[in-house]
Amino acid sequence: MKHIELPPSKLFFTIGEVADMFEVNTSLIRFWEKEFAIIKPKKNAKGNRLFTPDDIKNFQIIHHLVKEQGLTLKGAQKKLADNKEGTLKSVEIIEKLTRIKSKLQNIQEHL
């Protein structure tokens, strides 16, 4: 699972920043926005999308389901509709375990 550290002072992220976080094209971010109702960016006066930290967390869930677990979009939509909270908890647990693994590997390298 990809761990994304968000600056606590930043309230909104551009579509380019979100795409860079997940190493995908901006077109995929726009596509996922259309396909998943949980993504609701704000738009500025120019019409540019501005994503909140909650949107980023939702993108993390979608990215995990589609890119890491290999679910289809329909499968990911169903999983989120059936049990969003359970899916979110699973993603958070995987993220924590990934960070722990990374720290342990770092310790092992320095032994």
N, C-alpha and C positions, 0 to 999 in steps of 0.2 A: 504494500500500500504506500502510496506517495504521501509523505508528510509535508504539509504546507504550513509554514510559519507566517502568520499575517501580522503586520505591524499594528500594535494596539491603537495607535492614534489615527489610523486611516479608516475612514468610514465608507468610502466607495472605491471601486476598482474599475478600470476601463476594460473593454472587451479584449484589447491587446494584452493587458496585464494578466487577465484570467487565462487566455490562451497560452501565454508563456508559462504560467504556473503548472498547467497540465500538459505542456509540450504538445499542443494540438493547434490546428488552424482556427482562426476566428470564425470561419464558416461552420465548423463543427459546434462551436459555442452557440452560434445563432440557431443551428439546427436543433440542438438539445433544448434550447430555450422554447422553441415551438413545440417540441415533442413532450416535454415534461412540465406540467402545470406548477410544480413546486419552484420553478425558476421564474422570478418576477422582478426583473431589473427596473430601476427607475430610469427615466430619460430626462436629459437636460434640455434646455431651450433649443439646441441644435438637433435634438433627437438622438444623441449618442447614448448608448446604454451605459448605465452605472450600476455595478453589482455590489451588493452588501456582503459582509462576512457570512451572513446566513445563506446567501446565494452560493458563496464559495463552498460552504459545507455541503450544500445540496449537490453541487457539481462533483465534490469528492465522492459522494455516495453513488452518483450516476457513473462517474469514471470507474469506480471500483466494480460496480455491477457489470458494466458493458466491456470495459477494456481489460480488467483483471480476471473477473469470473467468466467472461465470455458469453454473458446473456445477450439475447436479442433485445432490441428496443422494447418490443412488446413484453418480453419476459421481465425486463427491468421495470417497466411501467406497472405490470401486475404485482411484482414484489413490493414496490413502493405503495401501491394502492392497498394491498392486503395487510402490510405490516411495516409502515414507515419507521415507527419507533424501534422495533426489533432490528430492522436493517441498519438504522443509525447506530444502535448499540453495538452491533457486530462490527461495523466499520470502525467505530471508536476503539474497540478492543484490539482489532487488527493493527490499527495505527499505533497504539501503545506498545503492543508486542514487537512491532517493527522497530520502534525507537529503542526498546530494551535490547533487542538483538544487535542493533547497530552499536550501542554502548558496550555491550559485551565483546563484540568483535574488536572494538577499539582498545579495550582493556587487554584482550588477548595479544594484539599486535605489539603492545608495549611491555609485555612480560619478557 
